[in-house]
Amino acid sequence: MRGTSGRNIECCAYRVETGLELRTMYTPTEIIASQLFRGIVADERLAEAADQWRLNLIAKGFEEIA
């Protein structure tokens, strides 16, 4: 996605030692937010959170880019 400043951000899921982690970041070293998901429904909960984060960013003026 691209913010109003023209800077791109991305949302990615990572499998880490303790579960699944959802991250929104400018670069791998500039993480804006992250959330950890564990348990048998971790995949589903992560997908729901990622969609909510996307909708929140769109509401704040961010644009989806390919």
Number of C-alpha atoms within 10 A of each C-alpha: 17 17 15 10 7 10 10 16 19 17 18 13 17 11 11 10 7 10 13 19 19 19 19 20 17 16 11 11 7 10 14 14 11 13 13 17 19 13 10 8 9 15 16 11 15 19 13 12 15 19 12 12 15 19 12 12 16 15 10 11 11 20 15 14 9 3
